[in-house]
């Protein structure tokens, strides 16, 4: 009887430390995001996505030669096998982009020459292929579903510029490419979030990196994780005008809803990444001659925070998705590609975590993740059910 009355704490692992890592740290109280010892805010706009990928994979920032060699490696791996593009062309054009991306990952495994190897060098080469090809796949799918031929990657362009080029056939100017590159840097890693943990859990079984990344993509597709910026933009489109923000905020809070982009599972201050993205959104709004989406976001942040404080008696903070939504929208990117773009960046962090999980983290831990659960029973309660033969049911 005592066990049956024992309370069950369904924490969702919040506050539970499950492993050590050298890759990144999130200090929610102080609003710090650190990649291998470097503040993300110090890397954004000062380093390229390729530099940050190198840092995450190899534990140090590259010098000029190492970066040039690494960029060449990525450029050589961007092309996706034609058989995969053919398979994508056979998919329904209304298929969800995240589902298409997730489906292609195990297909790529079948074409990888290192797939049967189980050492750090082979896994790192596979990681580079995944990082290089995610952008190609997402851009190709957007064109395929719109009845257009995929555009082959251009070897002389950066990962950020290449994606925008493969998406619409136009080489972006330096400012636009630079802004998108900064977005990739800021989304590259975020410690043990849901998708990273999913990837590491699969890697802990000694499955290869493609299997682990497939799980990461699946986790990211959920609306409570990678889908948040899509829902932010849908919210902005629904509101439509700054004059309607007050009514929207009141209605949402009075009905127990949430204002998308406000609140975070970790940060107890404004997300440091949002502070970098917001001014870029304003700049692109000015370039477009229409700052409506930035203005709407800013008004929603200000009034949403004030209304939440008044109603709940506590503060709420803006997260990274809040301004990335309008920023991507100003870039002309389809709203349902926002989560795949998250994956284009986060594949760097996933890869680093999978390698750490497979070949040694900061400290030893049991090889396989195997959490416990508290069984609380079904309709029979915590006791066993008495079996009843079919004819007597």
Secondary structure, DSSP 8 states (H G I E B T S, - for coil): -TTTT------TTTT------SSEEEETTTTEEEETTEEHHHHBTTB-HHHHHHHHHHSS---HHHHHHHHHHHHHH----HHHHHHHHTS-TTS-HHHHHHHHHHHHHHT-TTTT--SHHHHHHHHHHHHHHHHHHHHHHHHHHTT-------TTS-HHHHHHHHHHS----HHHHHHHHHHHHHHS--SS-HHHHHHHHHHTTT--HHHHHHHHHHHHTSTTTTTHHHHHHHHHHHH-SGGGHHHHHHHHHHTT---TTB--SS-SS--HHHHHHHHHHHHHHHHHT--HHHHHHHHHHHHHHHHHHHHHSS---B-HHHHHHHHHHHTT--GGGHHHHHHHHHHHHHHHHHHHHHH--SS---SS---------BTTBTS------GGG-
